[in-house]
């Protein structure tokens, strides 16, 4: 990162801006994937619990 920053200072900062944009894109993409997986897991658990409760109420 330090080498990229030094090179980008020499080349008027375009490389630094591009690198930061790519890093932000990757971090955002990973964060969306993580939260999506958590949401799917939460929905599966909730659906299972509701099914169990309905089954117990039907007894």
C-alpha positions as CSV (number, residue, x, y, z in Angstrom):
1,X,0.0,0.0,0.0
2,X,2.8,2.4,0.8
3,X,4.5,1.7,-2.5
4,X,1.2,2.2,-4.3
5,X,0.7,5.5,-2.5
6,X,4.2,6.7,-3.4
7,X,3.8,5.8,-7.0
8,X,0.4,7.5,-7.1
9,X,1.8,10.7,-5.7
10,X,4.2,10.7,-8.6
11,X,1.5,10.0,-11.1
12,X,-0.8,12.8,-9.8
13,X,-3.0,10.6,-7.6
14,X,-5.0,8.8,-10.3
15,X,-3.6,5.4,-9.2
16,X,-4.4,6.1,-5.6
17,X,-8.0,7.1,-6.3
18,X,-8.4,4.0,-8.5
19,X,-6.9,1.7,-5.9
20,X,-9.1,3.2,-3.1
21,X,-12.2,2.8,-5.3
22,X,-11.4,-0.8,-6.0
23,X,-10.8,-1.6,-2.3
24,X,-14.1,0.1,-1.3
25,X,-15.9,-1.9,-4.0
26,X,-14.4,-5.1,-2.7
27,X,-15.2,-4.3,0.9
28,X,-18.8,-3.3,0.1
29,X,-19.3,-6.5,-2.0
30,X,-18.0,-8.7,0.9
31,X,-20.1,-6.9,3.5
32,X,-23.2,-7.4,1.3
33,X,-22.4,-11.1,0.9
34,X,-21.9,-11.5,4.7
35,X,-25.1,-9.7,5.7
36,X,-27.0,-11.6,3.0
37,X,-25.8,-14.9,4.4
38,X,-26.8,-13.8,7.9
39,X,-30.2,-12.8,6.7
40,X,-30.8,-16.1,4.9
41,X,-29.7,-18.0,8.0
42,X,-32.0,-15.9,10.2
43,X,-34.9,-16.5,7.9
44,X,-34.4,-20.2,7.9
45,X,-34.2,-20.4,11.7
46,X,-37.3,-18.2,12.0
47,X,-39.2,-20.4,9.5
48,X,-38.2,-23.5,11.4
49,X,-39.3,-22.1,14.7
50,X,-42.6,-21.1,13.3
51,X,-43.1,-24.5,11.9
52,X,-42.3,-26.1,15.2
53,X,-44.7,-23.8,17.1
54,X,-47.5,-24.6,14.6
55,X,-46.8,-28.3,15.0
56,X,-46.9,-28.1,18.8
57,X,-50.1,-26.1,18.7
58,X,-51.7,-28.6,16.5
59,X,-51.1,-31.5,19.0
